[in-house]
């Protein structure tokens, strides 16, 4: 007879599958026992990745059983607080902080949920949890949660969110000198609207802004031109009925339909004493003084995607969002954006004065 391969031993960290038990308290206790065994296990045969995967799988299965049990008996998760906390320990150790935070929220533990959500960088979930918790008596705890949100936002390059978080920490603990120092350092590098000015090699200047935008010599102009006969608000770039319009003194000088991903042909228009070059660039308008084409403005329309010229025929699809009181958030579609050697996440990166910005092979320095 052919020899039979002996079955593989089951690690001690894995009790019998509780799913085989009938629904009821014994089944939940079976899942809870397995979860505790997995938490306590230090099986040397497992890599850290394998341990995390096991903890995640067991944590997710325990969460499902908890929710099913609560639904079946018509009671809330708050009646099963001990297994909820064990489940959250498993999920947290597996890196599933946001999932654990949502479970704690549903179990009526918003303060604990806020802490986990802040550490996970889930700012909206953290704010909902703090609101549900009401005004916490422990102001140090509130400050710690806010500071965790600050660190998470900084790690993603979302400086507007970081400022809001550190201001919450400061309100909770005005006696902590670290919080005003962090806030002041952030504010010192916040670009002044309405333009994000990028200086490249060879004297190239690109000013990014949002429509409607001015061309002129004033501080509120995206494209600033210092020349005789140029007023503070000399010409205006805006959108009318889906078309990009360049006007001066109320008269339309140029108009073109906006089309995604299409770089339009350049045109030359005379705005009083100022000769301007202009063209569409995706959902944006590129405009420059004809006497100095090295200085350009890219005016983006709403949340549209504009085409940014990188030289040698290369283009990048860029986005720009600029909340009131915040930082300009630059993004690149279908390409990599590097800011100070950090790779921006898909949601974009908040750019500060002095930041080095690299798109494709071209690098700029933000001058504010």
C-alpha positions as CSV (number, residue, x, y, z in Angstrom):
1,X,0.0,0.0,0.0
2,X,1.2,3.5,-0.7
3,X,2.2,5.5,2.3
4,X,-0.1,8.2,3.4
5,X,1.2,11.7,4.0
6,X,0.6,12.6,7.7
7,X,-1.6,15.6,8.2
8,X,0.1,18.9,9.1
9,X,-0.1,19.8,12.8
10,X,-2.4,22.6,13.7
11,X,-0.5,25.4,15.5
12,X,-1.5,25.9,19.1
13,X,-2.7,29.4,18.4
14,X,-5.6,28.0,16.4
15,X,-8.4,26.3,18.4
16,X,-11.1,24.4,16.7
17,X,-13.1,26.5,14.2
18,X,-15.9,28.2,16.2
19,X,-18.0,28.5,12.9
20,X,-18.9,24.9,13.3
21,X,-20.8,25.7,16.5
22,X,-24.5,26.6,16.4
23,X,-25.4,30.3,16.6
24,X,-25.6,31.6,20.1
25,X,-23.4,32.6,23.1
26,X,-21.2,29.5,22.8
27,X,-20.3,30.3,19.2
28,X,-19.3,33.9,20.1
29,X,-17.3,32.6,23.0
30,X,-15.6,30.2,20.6
31,X,-14.6,33.1,18.3
32,X,-13.4,35.1,21.3
33,X,-11.3,32.2,22.6
34,X,-9.6,31.9,19.2
35,X,-9.0,35.6,19.0
36,X,-7.3,35.6,22.4
37,X,-5.2,32.7,21.4
38,X,-4.0,34.5,18.3
39,X,-3.2,37.6,20.2
40,X,-1.1,35.6,22.7
41,X,0.6,33.5,20.0
42,X,4.3,34.1,19.3
43,X,4.7,31.2,16.8
44,X,8.3,31.3,15.6
45,X,7.3,29.6,12.4
46,X,5.4,32.7,11.3
47,X,6.9,35.8,9.8
48,X,5.6,39.2,11.0
49,X,3.5,39.5,7.8
50,X,1.9,36.1,8.4
51,X,1.1,37.0,12.0
52,X,-0.5,40.3,10.8
53,X,-2.5,38.4,8.1
54,X,-3.8,35.9,10.7
55,X,-4.7,38.6,13.2
56,X,-6.5,40.5,10.5
57,X,-8.5,37.5,9.3
58,X,-9.5,36.5,12.8
59,X,-10.3,40.0,13.8
60,X,-12.5,40.5,10.7
61,X,-14.3,37.2,11.4
62,X,-14.8,38.1,15.1
63,X,-16.2,41.5,14.0
64,X,-18.7,39.8,11.6
65,X,-19.8,37.5,14.4
66,X,-20.2,40.3,16.8
67,X,-22.4,42.3,14.4
68,X,-24.4,39.3,13.5
69,X,-25.0,38.4,17.2
70,X,-26.0,42.0,18.0
71,X,-28.4,42.0,15.1
72,X,-29.9,38.6,15.9
73,X,-30.6,39.4,19.6
74,X,-31.7,43.0,18.8
75,X,-29.2,44.5,21.1
76,X,-26.3,46.9,20.5
77,X,-22.6,46.1,20.4
78,X,-22.2,47.9,23.7
79,X,-23.5,44.7,25.5
80,X,-20.5,42.8,24.1
81,X,-17.8,45.3,25.1
82,X,-15.2,42.8,26.1
83,X,-15.1,40.9,22.8
84,X,-15.3,44.3,21.0
85,X,-12.1,45.4,22.7
86,X,-10.4,42.1,21.9
87,X,-11.4,42.4,18.3
88,X,-10.1,45.9,18.2
89,X,-6.8,44.8,19.6
90,X,-6.5,42.3,16.8
91,X,-7.4,44.8,14.1
92,X,-5.1,47.4,15.5
93,X,-2.1,45.0,15.6
94,X,-2.9,44.1,12.0
95,X,-2.8,47.8,11.0
96,X,-6.6,48.1,10.6
97,X,-7.0,51.1,12.8
98,X,-9.8,52.7,10.9
99,X,-11.9,49.5,11.0
100,X,-11.3,49.2,14.7
101,X,-12.3,52.8,15.2
102,X,-15.6,52.3,13.4
103,X,-16.3,49.2,15.5
104,X,-15.7,51.2,18.7
105,X,-18.0,54.0,17.4
106,X,-20.8,51.4,16.8
107,X,-20.2,50.0,20.3
108,X,-20.8,53.4,21.9
109,X,-17.1,54.2,22.7
110,X,-16.5,57.4,20.7
111,X,-13.6,58.7,22.8
112,X,-11.6,55.5,22.1
113,X,-12.7,55.6,18.5
114,X,-11.4,59.1,18.1
115,X,-8.0,58.1,19.3
116,X,-7.7,55.2,16.8
117,X,-9.2,57.3,14.0
118,X,-6.7,60.1,14.6
119,X,-3.8,57.6,14.5
120,X,-5.2,56.2,11.3
121,X,-5.3,59.6,9.7
122,X,-9.1,59.3,9.3
123,X,-9.9,63.0,10.2
124,X,-13.6,62.9,9.3
125,X,-14.2,59.8,11.4
126,X,-12.2,61.3,14.2
127,X,-14.3,64.5,14.1
128,X,-17.5,62.5,14.2
129,X,-16.2,60.5,17.1
130,X,-15.2,63.6,19.0
131,X,-18.6,65.2,18.4
132,X,-20.3,62.0,19.6
133,X,-18.2,62.0,22.7
134,X,-19.1,65.6,23.5
135,X,-16.7,67.9,25.4
136,X,-14.2,65.5,27.0
137,X,-13.3,66.2,30.6
138,X,-9.7,65.1,29.9
139,X,-8.3,68.0,27.8
140,X,-5.0,66.3,27.6
141,X,-6.6,63.3,25.8
142,X,-8.3,65.7,23.3
143,X,-5.0,67.4,22.6
144,X,-3.3,64.0,22.1
145,X,-6.0,63.0,19.6
146,X,-5.6,66.3,17.7
147,X,-1.8,66.0,17.7
148,X,-2.1,62.5,16.3
149,X,-4.3,63.9,13.5
150,X,-1.7,66.6,12.9
151,X,1.1,64.1,12.5
152,X,-1.0,62.0,10.1
153,X,-1.9,65.0,8.0
154,X,1.8,66.1,7.9
155,X,2.8,62.6,6.8
156,X,0.4,62.9,3.8
157,X,1.5,66.4,3.0
158,X,-1.9,67.9,3.8
159,X,-0.9,71.0,5.6
160,X,-4.3,72.6,5.7
161,X,-5.6,69.6,7.7
162,X,-2.4,69.8,9.8
163,X,-3.1,73.4,10.7
164,X,-6.7,72.7,11.7
165,X,-5.5,69.8,13.9
166,X,-2.8,71.7,15.7
167,X,-5.2,74.6,16.4
168,X,-7.6,72.0,18.0
169,X,-4.7,70.8,20.1
170,X,-3.9,74.4,21.1
171,X,-7.5,75.1,22.1
172,X,-7.4,71.9,24.3
173,X,-4.1,72.7,25.9
174,X,-3.2,76.3,25.5
175,X,-0.5,75.8,28.2
176,X,1.6,73.5,25.9
177,X,4.2,75.7,24.2
178,X,4.8,73.2,21.5
179,X,1.5,73.7,19.8
180,X,1.8,77.5,19.0
181,X,5.3,76.8,17.8
182,X,4.1,74.2,15.4
183,X,1.3,76.4,14.2
184,X,3.6,79.4,13.7
185,X,6.1,77.3,11.7
186,X,3.3,76.1,9.4
187,X,2.0,79.6,8.9
188,X,5.4,81.0,8.1
189,X,5.6,78.9,4.9
190,X,2.0,79.3,3.7
191,X,1.9,80.8,0.2
192,X,-0.1,84.0,-0.2
193,X,-3.1,83.7,-2.6
194,X,-4.0,84.0,-5.4
195,X,-1.0,82.4,-7.0
196,X,1.5,79.5,-6.4
197,X,4.7,80.8,-8.0
198,X,7.1,78.1,-9.1
199,X,10.6,79.0,-10.2
200,X,12.4,76.6,-12.6
201,X,15.8,76.4,-14.1
202,X,16.8,78.9,-16.9
203,X,14.7,81.7,-15.3
204,X,11.3,80.0,-16.0
205,X,8.5,81.2,-13.8
206,X,5.1,79.4,-13.7
207,X,2.3,81.0,-11.6
208,X,-0.5,78.6,-10.9
209,X,-3.9,80.1,-10.0
210,X,-7.7,79.5,-10.1
211,X,-10.2,81.3,-12.4
212,X,-11.3,84.0,-12.3
213,X,-7.8,85.6,-12.2
214,X,-6.2,88.9,-13.0
215,X,-3.2,89.9,-15.1
216,X,-1.6,93.1,-14.0
217,X,0.9,94.7,-11.6
218,X,-1.3,94.3,-8.5
219,X,-0.7,91.9,-5.6
220,X,-4.0,90.2,-6.5
221,X,-2.8,89.3,-10.0
222,X,-1.8,85.7,-10.8
223,X,0.3,86.9,-13.7
224,X,2.2,90.0,-12.5
225,X,3.6,92.3,-15.2
226,X,5.6,95.4,-14.3
227,X,5.6,97.6,-17.5
228,X,4.5,101.1,-18.5
229,X,0.8,101.4,-19.1
230,X,-0.1,98.2,-17.2
231,X,-2.7,98.7,-14.4
232,X,-3.1,96.7,-11.2
233,X,-6.0,94.7,-12.7
234,X,-5.2,95.0,-16.4
235,X,-6.8,92.0,-17.9
236,X,-9.0,89.2,-16.6
237,X,-9.1,85.4,-17.2
238,X,-12.5,83.8,-16.6
239,X,-15.0,81.2,-17.8
240,X,-18.3,82.1,-19.4
241,X,-20.7,79.4,-20.6
242,X,-18.0,76.8,-20.8
243,X,-15.5,78.9,-22.7
244,X,-12.3,80.5,-21.5
245,X,-12.4,84.3,-21.9
246,X,-9.6,86.9,-21.7
247,X,-11.0,90.4,-21.3
248,X,-9.8,93.9,-20.6
249,X,-12.0,96.9,-19.7
250,X,-15.1,94.8,-20.1
251,X,-14.2,94.0,-23.8
252,X,-13.6,90.3,-24.8
253,X,-10.2,90.1,-26.4
254,X,-10.0,86.3,-26.8
255,X,-12.3,83.3,-26.3
256,X,-11.9,79.6,-26.8
257,X,-13.8,76.4,-25.8
258,X,-12.3,74.4,-23.0
259,X,-11.5,70.8,-23.9
260,X,-10.0,68.2,-21.6
261,X,-6.4,67.1,-22.3
262,X,-6.1,69.3,-25.4
263,X,-3.5,72.1,-25.7
264,X,-5.0,74.7,-27.9
265,X,-3.1,76.8,-30.5
266,X,-1.4,80.0,-29.1
267,X,-2.9,83.3,-29.9
268,X,-1.6,86.9,-29.5
269,X,-3.9,89.7,-28.2
270,X,-3.3,93.3,-27.4
271,X,-4.7,94.4,-24.1
272,X,-4.1,98.1,-24.1
273,X,-0.4,98.6,-24.0
274,X,0.3,95.0,-23.1
275,X,0.8,92.3,-25.7
276,X,-0.2,88.9,-24.3
277,X,0.1,85.3,-25.5
278,X,-2.8,83.0,-24.6
279,X,-4.1,79.5,-25.2
280,X,-6.2,76.8,-23.6
281,X,-4.4,74.0,-21.8
282,X,-6.9,71.3,-20.9
283,X,-9.3,72.8,-18.3
284,X,-7.0,75.7,-17.9
285,X,-5.8,78.9,-19.6
286,X,-2.1,79.6,-20.2
287,X,-1.3,83.3,-20.5
288,X,2.1,85.1,-20.8
289,X,3.5,88.5,-21.7
290,X,4.7,88.3,-25.3
291,X,7.9,90.2,-24.3
292,X,8.8,87.7,-21.7
293,X,7.5,84.2,-22.5
294,X,9.6,82.7,-19.7
295,X,7.0,84.0,-17.2
296,X,3.7,82.3,-17.5
297,X,0.5,81.8,-15.6
298,X,-1.6,78.6,-15.7
299,X,-5.1,79.5,-14.6
300,X,-7.1,76.3,-13.8
301,X,-10.9,76.2,-14.0
302,X,-12.6,74.9,-10.8
303,X,-11.5,71.3,-10.1
304,X,-10.5,70.7,-13.7
305,X,-7.2,69.3,-14.9
306,X,-4.8,71.7,-16.7
307,X,-1.9,70.8,-19.1
308,X,1.5,72.0,-17.8
309,X,4.3,72.3,-20.2
310,X,7.5,70.6,-19.0
311,X,9.7,71.4,-22.0
312,X,10.9,69.2,-24.9
313,X,7.3,68.5,-25.9
314,X,6.4,66.9,-22.6
315,X,3.2,67.8,-20.8
316,X,1.8,67.0,-17.3
317,X,-1.8,67.0,-16.3
318,X,-2.0,69.0,-13.1
319,X,-4.8,69.9,-10.6
320,X,-4.9,72.7,-8.1
321,X,-7.2,73.2,-5.1
322,X,-6.8,76.2,-2.7
323,X,-9.1,76.4,0.3
324,X,-9.7,79.7,2.0
325,X,-7.0,80.1,4.7
326,X,-5.2,77.0,3.6
327,X,-2.4,75.8,1.3
328,X,-2.5,75.2,-2.4
329,X,-2.8,71.5,-3.0
330,X,-1.0,70.5,-6.2
331,X,-1.7,67.2,-7.9
332,X,-0.5,65.3,-11.0
333,X,-2.8,63.0,-12.9
334,X,-1.2,59.8,-14.4
335,X,2.2,60.8,-13.2
336,X,4.4,61.3,-10.2
337,X,4.6,64.5,-8.1
338,X,7.6,64.9,-5.7
339,X,7.6,67.6,-3.1
340,X,10.8,67.9,-1.0
341,X,11.7,64.3,-1.9
342,X,8.2,63.0,-0.7
343,X,6.0,61.3,-3.3
344,X,2.6,62.8,-3.2
345,X,-0.4,60.6,-2.6
346,X,-3.2,60.5,-5.3
347,X,-5.1,63.3,-3.4
348,X,-2.2,65.8,-4.0
349,X,0.3,67.6,-1.8
350,X,0.0,71.0,-0.1
351,X,2.9,73.1,-1.3
352,X,4.8,75.5,1.0
353,X,7.1,78.5,0.3
354,X,10.6,77.0,-0.2
355,X,9.3,73.6,-1.2
356,X,11.1,71.8,-4.1
357,X,8.5,70.5,-6.6
358,X,9.4,67.9,-9.2
359,X,7.0,66.9,-12.0
360,X,8.5,64.5,-14.5
361,X,12.1,65.5,-15.2
362,X,11.6,69.2,-14.3
363,X,12.1,70.7,-10.9
364,X,10.8,74.0,-9.4
365,X,11.2,75.9,-6.1
366,X,8.0,77.4,-4.7
367,X,8.5,81.2,-4.2
368,X,5.1,81.9,-2.7
